[in-house]
Structure formats: structure tokens, C-alpha cells
Amino acid sequence: MKWIEAKIEIHGSHEDQVTDLIAGVFYDLGLTGVVIEDPELTPAEGWAKDAIGRPECPAVTGYLPLSNSGHERLARLYEQQKRLSGDHGFDIQLIYREIDEEDWAESWKAFFKPLKVNRDLVIKPSWESVVTDPGTMVIDIDPGMAFGTGTHPTTILCLRLIRAFMGKSSTFLDVGTGSGILSIAAAKYGAGSIVAVDTDEVALSITAENLARNGVEPERFLTILGHLLNGVTGRFDLVVANILTNVIIELLDDLHRVIEPGGIFICSGIILQHRERVALAMVNRKFNILAVETLDGWVGFAGKLEY
């Protein structure tokens, strides 16, 4: 299958604000997973020394199918890019190219290396081997055409918060699952049952493959194609969403329907400037904030639903 790689490069000031706005545009086009490139990002501890070099400028990249609908969305992306430039005076540029799915997937292998997230969890790509200490859990993952290698700060924040708040035999909901990495971590930390939701059929297929690759039995997980909580029934002890600020706030409006009283909500994908906005939204919806973690300009929250 062929894809359109659409990258919007950002030049000048207010880069964090522009990045968040552009990521929101991609989301509006149906792309919940984007690649955010930041030249100032400090690699996490354990990041491979032979990893790909830092980008020259901040950028947001998304992938569209090479089809009539993909070209229509690319045209809408171009119009939105022009609108942002005109309305806000941002210096941003859209660059796009056609790529083969195999080329895209292979490109990950140039820089996706084993990463130690915390003292007892290591993430590694399926094509790599790793030697770990006794008691260390390993997530074996192949992102394919989905998003989520575990190396982005927002994913690391979610993984650390899942470790802190996952109870044994908890029911777990992963909203915007991508490659399924958070669902795999939940399974390894003791989740009894897992539901993973995404708007992308490809992502759900990859999630199922990665869960199976990590020994999660089919009867323990369910994948659902849908937007946010559409199609989700039942209640969960722990809900995780690693998405965008505006989407998290939208999700909060319906979250009470699917989270157990006293359940935990973990979220990230939030830039530091939006920290107070998300905190206020959570408190207003009866969540007692239990933890706030920051990493490289990103924020992660854990809150408990209080009735």
C-alpha cells in the first residue's frame, strides 16, 4: 500500500503553540497519531547512541492513504496551513511525498532501539535483541504503520503512571491505542482485561499483533474501531488517553459513562503551557488529581474519579 507523508515544518517563534495547533488539524482530519519532531528535545535516558540525528526545525508529520480521500484531506491540510499562517502570522510550510508502506516501516529500524523506561520495564523493537536484569519486563513491539514506539515523552509519562496506579486484575481502557504499547504495559502490570480503541483499522490490527507478540491471550483483550468512546460499553478501573489537549477535554465530558467510581484516568499529549487548563477541566469533572509528571516540556496526569 502507498501513503502520503505530509510534514508541516515550523519556523520562528511560538513553536510549542504552533505544534499543538497543527497536531489538532491532523486530528480533525482523522489522524490521531502524528510524529512530532523537536530539535531541542533531550533524548531520554537509555536512548540509543546511534539513533537518528535531531531534526533541523520543529515539525509535525502525519500519514494519509494514497487515495482520493487521502488527496482530499491533503488539500484540506494545505488550506488549514494557509489559514494558520494568515490568522496567526506563523511561518509554517507543508511538504509532502508518496511513500511505500514497506519503506515507511523500514525507516523505523534506523532509529528505534531498545529503551529503558524505568527500573523494571524495557521497550524493544521486534527486530532487536536485548539483555536485561532478572525481574525486568520487556515490551516487544513493531509499530508498522501505527504510531507509538514508546520513545516519545508523552508515552513514557503514561507508562510510568500506569506502573504507579495499575491494580491487579484491573479492567483497562486504552483510548487512541496506536501500536498498542500502553495496552501491552497494562497487561504486564496486571490488567485482567483490556479494551483498545482507535479510529484507524490499521492501528487496531497492529495493536492485536503486538499484544499477541507479547503473550497477551486473545480472550484478555478487545479492539474497537471508533472515535474516542464511541462503541465502548461497560466500566473500567483505569482509562488511559495519550492524545491532544483539546481531545482530552472532549473525552472528559463522556468519561463518567465508562469509568468506575473511584477509577483512575491517566492522560498525556499535553504541552506544558496547557497544564493548568487540563487540570481545571479534570477537577471540574470531579477528578481528584493524584499525580502530575513532566518530561521535556510535556505533562502527564493521573486523577481519581470522586462521586
Secondary structure per residue as TSV (DSSP state, phi and psi in degrees):
chain	resnum	aa	ss	phi	psi
A	1	M	-	360.0	145.2
A	2	K	E	-105.6	151.3
A	3	W	E	-132.8	160.8
A	4	I	E	-105.5	118.7
A	5	E	E	-89.8	113.9
A	6	A	E	-111.0	116.9
A	7	K	E	-118.9	130.8
A	8	I	E	-109.7	114.4
A	9	E	E	-89.3	145.0
A	10	I	E	-117.2	127.5
A	11	H	E	-124.7	137.8
A	12	G	S	105.1	-154.0
A	13	S	S	-93.7	178.6
A	14	H	-	58.1	38.8
A	15	E	H	-64.8	-39.4
A	16	D	H	-63.2	-43.2
A	17	Q	H	-63.4	-43.7
A	18	V	H	-65.1	-42.7
A	19	T	H	-57.6	-44.4
A	20	D	H	-65.6	-41.4
A	21	L	H	-63.2	-43.1
A	22	I	H	-67.5	-41.6
A	23	A	H	-59.4	-36.9
A	24	G	H	-64.6	-36.6
A	25	V	H	-63.3	-44.5
A	26	F	H	-59.9	-41.3
A	27	Y	H	-62.2	-42.9
A	28	D	H	-61.0	-25.0
A	29	L	T	-86.9	2.9
A	30	G	T	94.9	12.4
A	31	L	-	-107.8	102.6
A	32	T	-	-84.7	-13.8
A	33	G	-	-113.5	125.7
A	34	V	-	-134.1	157.9
A	35	V	E	-99.5	121.9
A	36	I	E	-106.8	118.7
A	37	E	E	-101.1	129.5
A	38	D	-	-134.0	111.4
A	39	P	T	-63.0	-23.3
A	40	E	T	-91.5	-3.0
A	41	L	-	-68.3	127.9
A	42	T	-	-86.4	123.5
A	43	P	-	-57.7	142.1
A	44	A	-	-65.9	156.3
A	45	E	T	-58.6	132.4
A	46	G	T	94.5	-6.7
A	47	W	-	-64.7	136.8
A	48	A	-	-59.5	137.5
A	49	K	T	-69.6	-24.7
A	50	D	T	-95.5	19.7
A	51	A	S	-67.5	162.8
A	52	I	-	-61.3	147.7
A	53	G	-	-66.8	165.5
A	54	R	-	-69.8	148.5
A	55	P	-	-69.7	159.8
A	56	E	S	-74.6	-30.8
A	57	C	S	-147.2	159.3
A	58	P	-	-61.1	146.2
A	59	A	E	-158.2	156.2
A	60	V	E	-124.3	128.9
A	61	T	E	-124.6	136.7
A	62	G	E	-133.5	165.9
A	63	Y	E	-124.0	129.0
A	64	L	E	-117.1	143.2
A	65	P	E	-64.8	143.1
A	66	L	S	-78.7	89.3
A	67	S	S	-156.9	176.8
A	68	N	H	-59.8	-43.0
A	69	S	H	-66.5	-35.4
A	70	G	H	-64.6	-42.1
A	71	H	H	-67.6	-35.3
A	72	E	H	-63.9	-42.4
A	73	R	H	-69.4	-32.9
A	74	L	H	-64.2	-41.0
A	75	A	H	-63.6	-39.6
A	76	R	H	-66.7	-36.5
A	77	L	H	-63.1	-41.2
A	78	Y	H	-62.8	-42.2
A	79	E	H	-65.3	-40.5
A	80	Q	H	-66.8	-36.3
A	81	Q	H	-63.1	-43.2
A	82	K	H	-64.6	-39.0
A	83	R	H	-64.0	-45.0
A	84	L	H	-61.8	-40.9
A	85	S	H	-62.5	-44.0
A	86	G	H	-73.1	-42.3
A	87	D	H	-73.3	-34.8
A	88	H	H	-114.2	-6.8
A	89	G	-	72.0	22.5
A	90	F	-	-77.3	144.6
A	91	D	E	-97.2	93.1
A	92	I	E	-129.8	151.7
A	93	Q	E	-138.0	132.7
A	94	L	E	-93.3	127.5
A	95	I	E	-126.2	133.4
A	96	Y	E	-141.1	157.4
A	97	R	E	-155.2	159.4
A	98	E	E	-91.4	138.1
A	99	I	E	-137.6	154.5
A	100	D	E	-83.1	146.5
A	101	E	H	-56.9	-39.1
A	102	E	H	-64.2	-39.0
A	103	D	H	-66.5	-40.3
A	104	W	H	-64.0	-48.0
A	105	A	H	-63.4	-41.0
A	106	E	H	-65.6	-29.4
A	107	S	H	-63.9	-27.5
A	108	W	G	-60.2	-32.3
A	109	K	G	-68.1	-14.8
A	110	A	G	-73.8	-21.9
A	111	F	T	-140.9	-6.7
A	112	F	-	-87.6	104.3
A	113	K	-	-121.0	164.4
A	114	P	-	-55.3	140.3
A	115	L	E	-135.7	129.0
A	116	K	E	-87.7	113.5
A	117	V	E	-80.8	-44.2
A	118	N	E	-152.6	-168.6
A	119	R	T	-66.7	-18.7
A	120	D	T	-126.3	16.5
A	121	L	E	-140.3	127.6
A	122	V	E	-125.3	137.0
A	123	I	E	-106.6	133.1
A	124	K	E	-138.7	146.8
A	125	P	E	-71.0	154.4
A	126	S	T	-63.2	-22.3
A	127	W	T	-92.4	2.9
A	128	E	-	-110.2	157.7
A	129	S	-	-114.9	156.9
A	130	V	-	-149.7	144.1
A	131	V	-	-105.3	124.7
A	132	T	-	-123.4	164.2
A	133	D	-	-75.5	156.8
A	134	P	T	-57.6	137.7
A	135	G	T	90.3	-7.9
A	136	T	-	-82.5	131.3
A	137	M	E	-90.8	141.9
A	138	V	E	-118.5	126.7
A	139	I	E	-96.1	118.9
A	140	D	E	-101.0	116.0
A	141	I	E	-138.1	145.9
A	142	D	-	-128.7	108.8
A	143	P	-	-68.6	-24.2
A	144	G	T	52.5	-131.1
A	145	M	T	-95.2	13.8
A	146	A	S	-97.2	-177.0
A	147	F	-	-119.9	141.3
A	148	G	-	125.9	88.0
A	149	T	-	-100.4	-8.5
A	150	G	S	91.3	-2.4
A	151	T	-	-93.3	-13.9
A	152	H	S	-78.1	144.1
A	153	P	H	-53.6	-36.7
A	154	T	H	-65.6	-37.0
A	155	T	H	-68.6	-42.5
A	156	I	H	-60.8	-42.4
A	157	L	H	-59.9	-45.8
A	158	C	H	-62.3	-43.1
A	159	L	H	-60.8	-41.9
A	160	R	H	-68.6	-36.6
A	161	L	H	-73.2	-35.6
A	162	I	H	-60.1	-44.4
A	163	R	H	-58.7	-40.2
A	164	A	H	-72.7	-31.9
A	165	F	H	-118.2	-1.8
A	166	M	-	-74.2	124.9
A	167	G	-	-96.3	157.6
A	168	K	T	-64.0	136.7
A	169	S	T	63.6	19.6
A	170	S	-	-66.2	150.6
A	171	T	E	-90.5	138.1
A	172	F	E	-130.3	133.9
A	173	L	E	-122.2	126.8
A	174	D	E	-113.8	106.3
A	175	V	E	-94.7	118.3
A	176	G	S	77.6	57.3
A	177	T	-	-67.6	-30.1
A	178	G	T	65.1	-118.2
A	179	S	T	-86.9	-2.8
A	180	G	S	88.6	10.7
A	181	I	H	-63.0	-37.9
A	182	L	H	-70.9	-34.3
A	183	S	H	-66.2	-39.1
A	184	I	H	-64.1	-45.1
A	185	A	H	-60.3	-41.9
A	186	A	H	-59.8	-42.7
A	187	A	H	-61.3	-42.7
A	188	K	H	-69.9	-27.5
A	189	Y	T	-90.9	5.1
A	190	G	T	116.1	5.0
A	191	A	-	-60.1	134.0
A	192	G	S	-80.5	-39.2
A	193	S	E	-140.3	149.4
A	194	I	E	-134.5	134.3
A	195	V	E	-121.6	128.5
A	196	A	E	-118.1	128.9
A	197	V	E	-119.3	140.7
A	198	D	E	-158.4	157.3
A	199	T	S	-85.5	-6.2
A	200	D	-	-111.2	118.7
A	201	E	H	-61.4	-36.8
A	202	V	H	-62.3	-45.0
A	203	A	H	-59.4	-42.9
A	204	L	H	-65.2	-37.4
A	205	S	H	-63.5	-43.1
A	206	I	H	-67.7	-39.2
A	207	T	H	-57.1	-47.7
A	208	A	H	-61.2	-41.7
A	209	E	H	-64.4	-42.2
A	210	N	H	-69.5	-37.5
A	211	L	H	-62.0	-45.4
A	212	A	H	-63.4	-40.0
A	213	R	H	-59.4	-30.0
A	214	N	T	-97.8	16.5
A	215	G	T	79.3	16.6
A	216	V	-	-83.8	119.3
A	217	E	-	-65.0	141.7
A	218	P	G	-54.1	-33.8
A	219	E	G	-72.0	-9.7
A	220	R	G	-91.5	-11.1
A	221	F	E	-136.7	154.9
A	222	L	E	-137.5	136.2
A	223	T	E	-108.3	141.3
A	224	I	E	-129.8	129.2
A	225	L	E	-87.6	116.2
A	226	G	S	177.7	167.8
A	227	H	S	-89.7	120.1
A	228	L	T	51.2	-113.2
A	229	L	T	-99.6	7.5
A	230	N	T	-60.0	127.5
A	231	G	T	86.9	-4.3
A	232	V	-	-89.9	128.5
A	233	T	-	-123.4	166.6
A	234	G	S	82.0	-177.8
A	235	R	-	-127.2	153.0
A	236	F	E	-129.0	147.9
A	237	D	E	-75.4	-32.0
A	238	L	E	-141.2	128.1
A	239	V	E	-121.4	133.9
A	240	V	E	-125.0	138.4
A	241	A	E	-140.8	114.6
A	242	N	E	-109.5	84.1
A	243	I	S	-134.9	-130.0
A	244	L	-	-118.2	158.1
A	245	T	H	-53.1	-53.4
A	246	N	H	-62.3	-34.9
A	247	V	H	-73.0	-37.7
A	248	I	H	-60.8	-44.3
A	249	I	H	-64.8	-38.9
A	250	E	H	-62.3	-43.0
A	251	L	H	-61.8	-38.5
A	252	L	H	-58.1	-30.4
A	253	D	H	-65.5	-24.2
A	254	D	H	-115.1	0.2
A	255	L	H	-68.1	-32.1
A	256	H	T	-58.2	-25.0
A	257	R	T	-69.0	-27.1
A	258	V	T	-121.3	2.2
A	259	I	E	-112.2	139.1
A	260	E	E	-66.6	147.0
A	261	P	E	-55.1	128.4
A	262	G	E	83.1	3.5
A	263	G	E	-73.1	164.4
A	264	I	E	-107.8	134.6
A	265	F	E	-114.9	125.4
A	266	I	E	-115.9	132.9
A	267	C	E	-144.5	151.2
A	268	S	E	-152.6	-167.5
A	269	G	E	92.0	17.5
A	270	I	E	-112.0	123.0
A	271	I	E	-75.9	157.4
A	272	L	G	-56.1	-35.0
A	273	Q	G	-64.9	-20.9
A	274	H	G	-100.9	9.9
A	275	R	H	-56.0	-52.4
A	276	E	H	-68.2	-33.1
A	277	R	H	-62.8	-44.6
A	278	V	H	-70.6	-40.6
A	279	A	H	-58.4	-44.9
A	280	L	H	-64.0	-42.1
A	281	A	H	-62.3	-39.6
A	282	M	H	-66.9	-45.8
A	283	V	H	-62.7	-41.2
A	284	N	H	-63.7	-21.8
A	285	R	T	-105.4	25.7
A	286	K	T	71.9	28.0
A	287	F	E	-98.8	127.0
A	288	N	E	-87.0	115.5
A	289	I	E	-73.6	119.3
A	290	L	E	-95.4	-29.6
A	291	A	E	-155.3	142.9
A	292	V	E	-131.3	119.2
A	293	E	E	-116.8	144.9
A	294	T	E	-127.7	149.2
A	295	L	E	-157.4	118.3
A	296	D	T	51.8	44.2
A	297	G	T	84.8	4.8
A	298	W	E	-115.5	156.7
A	299	V	E	-126.5	142.9
A	300	G	E	-127.6	139.7
A	301	F	E	-118.5	148.9
A	302	A	E	-129.1	127.2
A	303	G	E	-133.8	149.9
A	304	K	E	-108.4	129.7
A	305	L	E	-74.6	119.8
A	306	E	-	-110.2	131.0
A	307	Y	-	-105.1	360.0
